[in-house]
Amino acid sequence: MIKIWGKLLSHDKIIKSNTIEVDEKNTSFFDMLKDLCASLNIPTPVLLDKHVYDFNLFNICIFRPDDFIDSVVFDRFVLEHLKNDK
């Protein structure tokens, strides 16, 4: 199980956030993204290879308003993989 923190930022301030736990072996990246967007009550953005690459390499990826088909009221949607410090 991994924890993913999704946060909506507007003018560099967090306006909404949520953390979900997903089973990384049985859940695709898109399904995780879809579930997180549903929990934040926002539309699901267009997922590009760049987003998956950044998340896998840097444990973070950023979606901008241009990545959404519908208009949104925030500047960035950030996904961050929260590591356990065990």
N, C-alpha and C positions, 0 to 999 in steps of 0.2 A: 504494500500500500504506500502510495506517495500522497503528499499534501500539496495542493496547488492553491495559491493565493491570487485571486483576481481582483483588480482594483481599477476603478474609474477615476481619472484625474481630469480636473478642469483648472486651468491656471496654476498648475503644479500643486494642487491641493486634492487630497483624496475626498471624493464626494460620496462614494459608495464602495464597499468591498465585501468579499465573502471568501471563505476557505472551504474547499471540498477535498475529500479523500477518494482516490480512485485506485483500482487494481490495475497497475501498469501492464500486467501480462494479458489481461482479458479486455482491456478498454483501449480503443483507438484514440489518437490525439483529437480527431474531430468530435467523437462522442464526448470526450472530456470537455472540450470547448463548448459544445452544445449544452451540456448540463450546467456548466458554470454560467453561461449566458442566460439560461432560463432562471437560475437562482438569483441573478442580478436584474432580471426583467428587462433585458436588452436584446436586440436582434443578433443573430449569429453572423460574425464577419466572414468575408471571403478568406479562406485559408490557403496561403501560398507556401511553396516549398521553403521560402526564406524564413517564414515564421517557425516552421518545424525545425529547420536547421539552427536558428538562433536559440530556440528553447533547448534543443539537445546539446548544443555546444556551450551556451552561456547560462542555462537554467532560467532564462527570462526571454520573453518576446513581447513586442509592442504592436498593437493594432491602432491605426490612426483613423479618423473619420472617413477617409477615402477608401478604407478597407471594408466599409459597410455599404450595402445597397440602400438601406433606409437612412434617413438623416438621424444624427445622434446629438446629444446635448453635452458631450464631453470632448476633451482634446486627445486623450489617450486611454486605451484599455490595455492594461499590463497584466501578463500572466507570469507568475514567479513560482518556481519550484522551491518549496521550503524543505530544507535539509534537517534531518534529525541529528542532534549532537549527542549521540549515545556513546 
